[in-house]
Amino acid sequence: PSYSHSPVSSDRLTACLCDMGYTGNDGGPCAVCPAGKFKETNGSAPCTQCPAGKHSGSTGRTSISACVDCASGKYAAAAGSTLCEFCLPGKYSAQEGSNKCMECAPGKFSQENGATSASTCEECVAGKISRFNASTACEVCDRGKFSTAPGGSRFDGSSTCHDCAAGKFLTFRGAETQQDCDPCSNESPNSHSAPGSWICVCNAGYSGKS
């Protein structure tokens, strides 16, 4: 059969062994190892997959050296990959041969595709937070809340969107300081609010516009 060989003076078909880079039963037809695989021996052994983090785009390869490391900023999650994928925004890969991308931590974000460094993950500015790993944008603190420090995350008690205190209110989003919270007494001396409020309500026995 094609892509096979046998010792000199062989008299049996099964003496025909598939060449390196090809596989099949002894004496049978030999199929080329597909892209993403290789075979370093003669015979019927199956083709071997390139390890995760590597790729090969050509067929009939005879050595693991054909499996090339993914470049930084890319990854190959599965063995037998024929190409490497870019790390998505919110993630990065600083090393060659990665089988996964690292994620920006809560409090940070990245919009770059194929990022190669953790420095790509930028801190959310004051007045904004990111709650999850691999964020691609920061959320603006809602009305009634503020964030004074960069890198805000709701999983970080020292750096998050804090409620304005009871008896105060804040009508706009993205506040950066506690001083942005105004006392209800500025609106009416006979009103109050719960923590994190953006309006004040009249006390019992009083009426008016909230």
Residue pairs with C-beta under 8 A, 6 or more apart in sequence:
1 16
1 24
1 27
1 28
1 29
1 30
2 29
2 30
3 18
3 19
3 21
3 22
3 30
3 32
4 16
4 17
4 18
4 19
4 22
4 24
4 30
5 16
5 17
5 19
5 42
6 15
6 16
6 17
7 15
10 16
12 27
13 27
14 26
14 27
15 26
15 27
16 26
16 27
17 26
17 42
17 43
17 44
18 24
18 26
18 30
18 42
18 43
18 44
19 30
19 42
20 39
20 40
20 41
20 42
20 62
21 32
21 33
21 38
21 39
21 59
21 60
21 61
21 62
22 30
22 31
22 32
22 33
22 39
22 60
23 30
23 31
23 33
23 39
23 44
23 45
23 46
23 47
24 30
24 31
24 44
25 44
26 43
26 44
32 59
32 60
33 39
33 47
33 59
33 60
33 61
34 47
34 59
35 56
35 57
35 58
35 59
35 82
36 49
36 50
36 55
36 56
36 57
36 80
36 81
36 82
37 47
37 48
37 49
37 50
37 56
37 61
37 80
38 47
38 48
38 50
38 56
38 61
38 62
38 63
38 64
38 66
38 67
39 45
39 46
39 47
39 48
39 61
39 62
40 48
40 62
40 63
40 64
48 64
49 79
49 80
50 56
50 64
50 66
50 67
50 76
50 79
50 80
50 81
51 67
51 79
52 76
52 77
52 78
52 79
52 81
52 99
53 69
53 70
53 75
53 76
53 97
53 98
53 99
54 67
54 68
54 69
54 70
54 76
54 81
54 97
55 67
55 68
55 70
55 76
55 81
55 82
55 83
55 84
56 66
56 67
56 68
56 81
56 82
57 82
57 83
58 66
61 67
69 96
69 97
70 76
70 84
70 93
70 96
70 97
70 98
71 84
71 96
72 93
72 94
72 95
72 96
72 98
72 116
73 86
73 87
73 92
73 93
73 114
73 115
73 116
74 84
74 85
74 86
74 87
74 93
74 98
74 114
75 84
75 85
75 87
75 93
75 98
75 99
75 100
75 101
76 83
76 84
76 85
76 98
76 99
77 85
77 99
77 100
86 113
86 114
87 93
87 101
87 113
87 114
87 115
88 101
88 113
88 134
89 110
89 111
89 112
89 113
89 115
89 136
90 103
90 104
90 109
90 110
90 111
90 133
90 134
90 135
90 136
91 101
91 102
91 103
91 104
91 110
91 115
91 134
92 101
92 102
92 104
92 110
92 112
92 115
92 116
92 117
92 118
92 120
92 121
93 100
93 101
93 102
93 115
93 116
94 102
94 116
94 117
94 118
102 118
103 133
103 134
104 110
104 118
104 120
104 121
104 130
104 133
104 134
104 135
105 121
105 133
105 153
106 130
106 131
106 132
106 133
106 135
106 153
106 154
106 155
106 156
107 123
107 124
107 129
107 130
107 151
107 152
107 153
107 156
107 159
108 121
108 122
108 123
108 124
108 130
108 135
108 151
109 121
109 122
109 124
109 130
109 135
109 136
109 137
109 138
110 120
110 121
110 122
110 135
110 136
111 136
111 137
112 120
123 150
123 151
124 130
124 138
124 147
124 150
124 151
124 152
124 153
125 138
125 150
126 147
126 148
126 149
126 150
126 152
126 176
127 140
127 141
127 146
127 147
127 174
127 175
127 176
128 138
128 139
128 140
128 141
128 147
128 152
128 174
129 138
129 139
129 141
129 147
129 152
129 153
129 154
129 160
129 161
130 137
130 138
130 139
130 152
130 153
131 139
131 153
131 154
131 155
138 152
140 173
140 174
141 147
141 152
141 161
141 173
141 174
141 175
142 161
142 173
142 198
143 170
143 171
143 172
143 173
143 198
144 163
144 164
144 169
144 170
144 196
144 197
144 198
145 161
145 162
145 163
145 164
145 170
145 175
145 196
146 161
146 162
146 164
146 170
146 175
146 176
146 177
146 178
146 180
146 181
147 159
147 160
147 161
147 162
147 175
147 176
148 162
148 176
148 177
148 178
149 158
149 159
150 159
151 159
152 159
152 160
152 161
153 159
153 160
154 160
154 161
162 178
163 195
163 196
164 170
164 178
164 181
164 193
164 195
164 196
164 197
165 181
165 195
166 192
166 193
166 194
166 195
167 183
167 184
167 185
167 192
167 193
168 181
168 182
168 183
168 184
168 193
168 197
169 181
169 182
169 184
169 187
169 193
169 197
169 198
169 199
169 200
170 180
170 181
170 182
170 197
170 198
171 198
171 199
172 180
175 181
184 191
184 192
184 193
184 200
185 191
187 200
188 200
188 202
188 206
188 208
190 202
190 203
190 206
191 200
191 201
191 202
191 203
191 206
191 208
192 200
192 201
192 203
193 199
193 200
193 201
199 210
200 210
201 210
202 208
202 210
